[in-house]
Amino acid sequence: MNRVKSLSFAACVVLWVLGGCAKQQQFKTVEQICLGDLDKARAMRMAEDVLGEMHFGIEKSDVEQGLIRSKPLAGAQFFEFWRKDSVGVFNWAESNLHTIRRIVEMDVRQEDGRLCIGCNANVQRLSLPERLLLGRGRSYEMLSESDPAVQKLKLDAQQRALMSWVDLGRDGLLETEILKRIESKAARLQKGK
């Protein structure tokens, strides 16, 4: 009986230390960075390089307007350890549980004599309409035509028409990571002058 009490007490202490008393990690998000004497075209190339390093393709880049928009990028899965688009534990888990994509828009402009870069990373989740089930034991057919052994995502025409991307809002952690990488590149560039 003493052994059970000791183990129970030890388990409670471990849970207390890991859960209740653990300091919650705070992340400070950055919405924009302002750089020193850097020209707009060079700053946009650096921003495009950073997006490319993070596996985002560029859909639109307009130096005159100071706009960069990425192509949608599907969220990294657990086995894609080289990908860096799922920043933070929650975003990593969400990308592994749902079909997630991110689209990054960057705004490069002059403000008070400085070049400032803003970042907006929009997150979307794929929503698939359910199918009518033909029996209790055929739940594997809920989203598509499949069999018990092999699950396949084959959508019919009606499902394809109703398929949509649901906007989940902004990803502040990804925005901050992108801006920090650009700031780091700019600092290395200025040191090299």
C-alpha positions, -999 to 999 in steps of 0.1 A, spaced: 0 0 0 29 24 8 44 17 -26 11 27 -43 9 59 -23 46 67 -31 40 61 -68 9 82 -68 26 110 -50 56 109 -74 32 110 -104 14 140 -89 47 158 -84 58 151 -119 25 163 -134 26 194 -112 61 203 -123 54 196 -160 20 211 -162 10 235 -135 43 252 -127 59 252 -161 64 287 -173 44 293 -204 66 303 -233 57 337 -247 64 346 -283 68 382 -293 55 386 -328 68 412 -352 45 428 -378 72 448 -397 108 456 -397 125 488 -408 160 486 -424 186 513 -428 200 524 -462 189 496 -484 173 501 -518 139 486 -525 149 462 -553 176 447 -532 153 443 -502 127 426 -523 153 402 -537 163 394 -501 127 388 -492 122 365 -522 154 346 -513 141 340 -477 107 328 -490 125 305 -515 147 291 -487 115 283 -468 101 265 -500 75 292 -509 71 298 -546 67 334 -558 33 341 -575 38 378 -579 66 403 -574 62 439 -583 91 463 -573 71 495 -582 43 486 -558 66 469 -533 44 437 -533 55 401 -531 29 373 -529 37 336 -526 20 307 -541 0 286 -516 23 262 -498 9 230 -482 19 227 -445 49 206 -437 43 171 -424 62 155 -395 86 136 -418 95 168 -437 121 179 -412 138 202 -437 108 224 -441 104 255 -419 69 268 -427 52 253 -396 66 275 -369 57 265 -333 42 233 -318 5 242 -325 12 250 -362 32 219 -366 5 197 -351 -22 214 -371 -3 208 -403 -1 171 -394 -38 168 -386 -54 188 -414 -47 198 -449 -33 233 -443 -18 258 -467 -2 292 -462 1 322 -485 25 350 -476 22 386 -488 50 411 -482 48 449 -484 80 468 -490 77 506 -487 95 538 -477 84 552 -443 101 582 -427 132 578 -448 136 541 -439 127 510 -459 101 490 -440 89 454 -448 56 441 -436 45 405 -437 11 388 -437 10 350 -436 -26 337 -442 -35 302 -431 -62 281 -448 -76 247 -441 -92 224 -467 -129 216 -462 -143 186 -479 -180 178 -480 -191 145 -466 -208 118 -486 -240 100 -478 -231 68 -459 -247 36 -472 -243 16 -440 -228 16 -406 -198 -5 -415 -188 16 -444 -175 47 -426 -143 45 -447 -164 59 -475 -174 90 -456 -152 114 -477 -145 94 -508 -148 62 -527 -125 38 -508 -123 3 -496 -114 -10 -461 -78 -19 -471 -69 12 -491 -80 47 -484 -81 69 -515 -92 105 -519 -113 103 -550 -139 131 -551 -170 130 -572 -180 161 -592 -204 174 -566 -178 171 -539 -152 189 -560 -177 218 -565 -184 221 -528 -147 217 -517 -133 250 -503 -105 265 -484 -115 279 -450 -96 310 -438 -80 305 -404 -65 339 -400 -29 350 -398 2 330 -386 21 355 -365 49 331 -357 56 325 -394 55 362 -401 80 369 -373 103 341 -385 103 354 -421 110 390 -410 138 379 -386 154 360 -414 152 390 -437 166 412 -409 195 388 -404 203 388 -441 203 426 -442 226 428 -412 251 403 -428 249 424 -460 256 457 -442 285 441 -423 300 430 -456 300 465 -470 
